[in-house]
Amino acid sequence: MFGLSLLGPGVGPAGAQPPATGDAGNAAAAGAPELNVYRSRSVILTTDLPAEKAEALLVELETMLELVGRFFGAPLRKPIPLLVWQDTAKWQGVPLPPEAAAKMREGGGITIGSTLSQRNAFTGRFRATDASATAYASSRRGTPLHESVHAYCMLTFGGTGPVWYSEGLAELGSYFRKDDVSVRVSEPVMNHLQTAPRQTLREILDPNAVTGDSWENYAWRWALAHVLAYNPNYRDRYRPLGVSLMNDDGKLTFESVYGPMAREITFEYNFFLDVLEQGVRPDLIAWDWKGRYRPLRGGRRATARLKADAGWQPGAAELTEGAVIEYEAEGEWSVGPDEPRPPHVTVLDDDYEEPSEDDVTEPTEPPPPVSADGGEDGRGRLVGAIFDPSSYTLGEEFELGASGTFTAPATGQLVLRCRDRWGQLDDNDGRMTVRLTAVKAD
């Protein structure tokens, strides 16, 4: 037997999951002649933006919301009322919920929603049956996209989950691009993640964290979300966990889903930040935790097969510090043109430029294939490092090449790769077979 209940009144951002009071956006009807309403399939946009900017924003939102729907396998159920302000003076006299008015003064955004739920009389648990959500956002960099992700989650799943998931997903969704999981973030976010003291997983997952705290905290939540959503070691668990958290069904938690993989996630999160630059792809730099390594000593041999378009890969050998190893690499690979990947911009950003036919350039001719010695600039050279599986630490990179000998600088697992910028692995091609032999002591 089920009892129908409407969750009690209360106001707050989507993500904390309390329902909200307030109307779904009567701004245009409130006597504000400089505001206009634009509609698309998924969004009802009320804004003071110029028509061309408003229409361009709708196109960007439609693309993003389609991708978010595909990501979860759940299309948006109803249009999102979205209020976007550029010049706050044009909104004088427009009735807004107090929380939205505060965000307007701060230059931020907020999503306010309500959820209709059914209560199971036997278990006492609630199941969302309907929801409403209205997003309010400054036109500044990415905010309308971010808040629209929150609204999608509220309308589709009845909630947005804890802060670490809610804000990480909203940032992740605002950067969505079709068939492209490479890093493209704004320059301020990139600079912060590359230079600021690093937040730990414990700090990101803090259950006492509050939404809207700072863009810097949002950046760290995005970094974890990007790893969990796109690294093949963790991505299949990210969506089911998120759906459970947003439904608030109590079935899954971060600890129940990822707890057994905590050391691996911690290592890969930190490694992702160590090599972070525009263009980095978590799927290409993912660690092969199932790779096999055999002890290499006393004349024993091992063979490693490597791809040019990947990060560190198993070198097939477990080494002891001081061991002398002979190696020979056979094959060719190419590293692609050395072209920097651009940062993320939206149609409302001051540095956004409308693409035109004049901007189209001929693709750069890729460099010719090289041996494991690499090119004159050092790109394409075979390099190695030692991973310690007991402490989950990675040693310094050391030079190899097409053939020669090296002395193991530490005890652990040998990992190998084709040297290239970490954000430019996706245009590499080719394979290399590396044969290693332990030199017998005299």
C-alpha positions, 0 to 999 in steps of 0.5 A, a space after each residue: 500500500 502506498 501513500 501519496 505525499 507532497 514533500 513539505 515546503 522549503 527553498 534551496 538549491 537543487 543538490 540539497 534536494 529540498 523542494 522550493 516555493 516560487 513560480 517557474 519564471 513569470 519574469 516576462 509577465 512582470 512588467 519588464 519590457 526589456 526581457 524576452 522569452 525564447 523557446 526551444 524543445 528543452 528550454 523556456 528562456 527568459 532573458 535580457 540578452 540580445 536576440 542573437 545571443 539568446 538564440 545561440 545559447 538555446 542551441 548550445 543548451 539543446 546540444 548539451 541537454 541531449 548529450 546529458 540525456 544520452 549519458 544517463 539514457 534518460 531524456 529530459 521529461 519536460 522543458 526547463 524554465 531558465 532565467 538568464 541575466 546579463 544586465 541586472 538593472 533590467 530586472 528591477 521589479 521582477 519578482 524572484 525567489 529570495 535565493 535567486 535574487 541573492 544569486 543575481 546580486 552575487 553574479 552566480 546561479 541557482 536551481 530551485 525545485 520541488 518533488 512530488 513523492 510516493 511513500 511506501 507504507 511498508 519501508 517508509 521510503 519515498 519514490 519521486 513521481 513528479 518534479 519541477 525545477 527552475 534555473 536562474 543564472 548569470 550569463 557569465 562563463 558557463 553558469 546557464 549550462 551548469 544550472 541547466 544540468 541541475 534542472 535536468 537532474 531534478 526533473 529526471 531523477 527527482 534530485 541532484 545528489 550530494 554536493 560532490 556528485 551534484 556540482 561535479 556532474 554539473 561542471 562535467 555536463 557544462 563541458 560536454 561535447 559529442 564523442 569527445 571526452 578530452 579535457 576542455 576547461 576554462 583557463 581560470 579552472 586550468 590554472 587553479 588545478 595546475 597551481 593551487 594546493 590539491 584537494 584530496 578525495 576526502 575533502 571533495 567527498 566531505 558530507 558537510 560541504 555546501 553547494 555554492 561555496 566557491 568556483 575553486 571547490 567546483 573545479 576539484 569536484 569536476 576533476 574527480 567527476 571527469 576521472 570517474 565518468 571517463 576512465 574505463 576503470 570506473 566509468 561503468 559504476 559512475 552512472 548507476 551510483 549517480 542515479 541512486 544518489 539522485 533518487 535518494 533510494 539509499 541503495 548505493 554510496 561512494 563507499 559501497 561502489 568505489 570503496 574496494 578501489 579507493 587506492 586505485 582511484 586516489 592514484 589515478 585522480 592524482 595522476 590525472 592532475 599531475 599531467 593535466 592540460 587541455 586535451 588530456 583524455 582519461 580513457 587514454 591515460 587509464 592505468 592497466 591494473 590487470 597488467 602482468 609483470 614477471 620477475 626479471 633476473 638471471 637471464 629471464 626475458 619479457 615482452 611488452 607490446 605498446 600503443 603510441 596513443 596511450 599513457 603508461 603501459 605495462 612493461 611486462 617486467 618486475 624489476 629489482 633496484 640495480 638490475 641491469 636490463 637489455 632491451 630492444 624495441 621493434 616497430 614504428 609509431 607516429 606522434 601526430 602534429 604538435 598542436 595545442 588544444 584550445 580551452 573551453 568557451 561558450 557562446 556567451 563568453 567575451 572571447 567566443 568567436 563565431 566559426 566561419 569558413 575563413 577560419 577553416 585551415 588545412 590539416 597539418 601534415 603529420 610527422 613521419 613515423 619514427 623508431 623508438 629513438 623518437 624524433 629530433 625534438 624527443 617526441 616519440 622516444 620510448 621512455 620508462 618509469 617504475 611503479 611501486 605496487 605496495 606504495 602506489 607511487 610512480 618514479 621519475 621518467 627515464 630515457 630509453 630508445 630503440 635498444 640498449 641497456 639500463 639499470 633499474 632505478 628502483 624496485 617495482 613494475 616497469 611501465 613504458 610509453 611513447 613520449 608525447 604531450 599528455 594532452 596530445 595522445 589522441 592523434 598518435 598511431 602505431 605499435 612497438 614491441 619491446 623485448 627485455 632481458 635481465 643481464 646475468 651477473 658475472 
